[in-house]
Amino acid sequence: MAKSRRDFLRTSACALGGMALASSIESFGIVHALTPQAATDYKALVCVFLNGGNDGNNMFVSLDQYSSYSTARNAAGLAIPEANLLPVSPVSGGSYGFHPNMPEIQSLFNSGKLAVLCNNGPLVEPLTKTTYQNGTGKKPLQLFSHSDQVGLFQTAIANSVSQTGWGGRLADKTIGLNGIATFPNNVSIAGVNLFLTGVDTRQLAVADSGTSLANVLILNDAPGATSAEISSRKTSFNELRTLDNDFKLIKASSDVRSSSIQTDNALSSVNPDLTTVFPNTSIGRQLKQVALLIKACTDPLASINMKRQIFFTQIGGFDTHSAQLNGQTNLLTQISQAVDAFFAATVELGLQDKVTLFTMSDFGRTLQPAGTGAAAVGSDHAWGNHQLIVGGAVLGHTLYGTYPTLALGGPDDTDGGVSPRGRWVPTTSVEQYAATLATWYGLSSSDLTAVFPLIDRFSSPSLGFLA
């Protein structure tokens, strides 16, 4: 029996991600008994992470400040000609332009299905240029560092390192909304990540739509064995999982294995399809898989019956220290087309008001270019950045937060002296951004500080971009 248990512990639980299991074991937060209080409606959050630090200064430009923007970027060849920008007139006022390769995003904005959150970033407390420079304000951990700032966006805790992400903690606190459903609450199409890591909830990591849902989670019970041998082994495994569950490590392993089997059975029983055409790009296939999962998990005939889900997708390549003009242009084209297709898919499913897609990225990039010439020019690591929020519940065609003053060394620039860079001090925090999404999703006000421990330091936990 001892040898069989060692074999079981060694081979169990891979499909739902080692990080999720490690999190459960480390914190001893093995699945809590919850009284099911299932929601009556469906809601989902879909994160699109722009890995590397997207240059929001070129993605969304203030046309009212175009001369300042051009003065900072044109000589090096990084400015986009004003005539090429896709103009929009937000109901909040002012004139702005999206990157020329984002016509789908422009259309979503004009139709009221997309909002822009301006100058957002990690904050421990509200900061100004003055309190930043004189040291009287508390600064986030390791500003301008890729790994640290990815962590701060994914955890929404700017003053300490966290082992859980805000998506994971949100799922922990709202797990009862899914009632007795056993399908994983959090699903990644881009590998196991910090954002979806919770204490009680585990994330499911699956391939993109290049792999059918029936094949994303293959559990090999006994390769080469006969059907009778497979049946016998399954019976043994099922019995083994009932033993010694008063030991936390064994209980964790048994729970993950059981969840894997249940998830595999659920996915093998569905074959969803969509008429919406998605672009054949990495982010396009990821978002198509999210749409297929949403269809499968909300189809009454599939019996999965999920009410709340959180998804994670990712597109890399945004660390544009050089060759940014071509590099970012290609990436923003992919984002625009994939996000537009995804919104169209939610309309096809009749769930456009129930699914909200949002972007995050490591940080923004400096207004001051790095290098010169189209082949070499790029921008360096900065801070505050612009985010896109898409969905039928989004109060769109407007801006939230405060667009920065585009002036090197100006009132929003962290830098001064003779060589200012144009690194914007954020005017809204990641916690406020995430808390707005989480409250719409179903997080109670009483649980707000448990998920977002710094939220009380800001004037409002809601930025108001969701109905």
Secondary structure as UniProt FT lines:
FT   HELIX           2..11
FT   TURN            12..13
FT   TURN            15..16
FT   HELIX           18..27
FT   STRAND          43..50
FT   TURN            51..52
FT   HELIX           56..59
FT   STRAND          60..62
FT   HELIX           63..65
FT   HELIX           66..73
FT   TURN            74..77
FT   HELIX           82..84
FT   STRAND          86..88
FT   TURN            91..92
FT   STRAND          96..98
FT   TURN            100..101
FT   HELIX           103..110
FT   TURN            111..112
FT   STRAND          114..121
FT   HELIX           129..133
FT   TURN            141..144
FT   HELIX           146..155
FT   HELIX           166..174
FT   HELIX           175..178
FT   TURN            179..180
FT   STRAND          186..188
FT   TURN            195..196
FT   STRAND          203..205
FT   TURN            209..210
FT   HELIX           213..215
FT   TURN            223..224
FT   HELIX           227..240
FT   TURN            241..242
FT   TURN            245..246
FT   HELIX           248..268
FT   HELIX           282..298
FT   HELIX           300..302
FT   STRAND          308..315
FT   HELIX           324..348
FT   TURN            349..350
FT   TURN            352..354
FT   STRAND          355..361
FT   STRAND          365..370
FT   TURN            374..376
FT   STRAND          378..381
FT   STRAND          385..390
FT   TURN            392..393
FT   STRAND          399..401
FT   TURN            408..409
FT   TURN            411..412
FT   TURN            417..418
FT   STRAND          428..429
FT   HELIX           430..441
FT   HELIX           445..447
FT   HELIX           448..451
FT   TURN            453..454
FT   HELIX           455..457
//
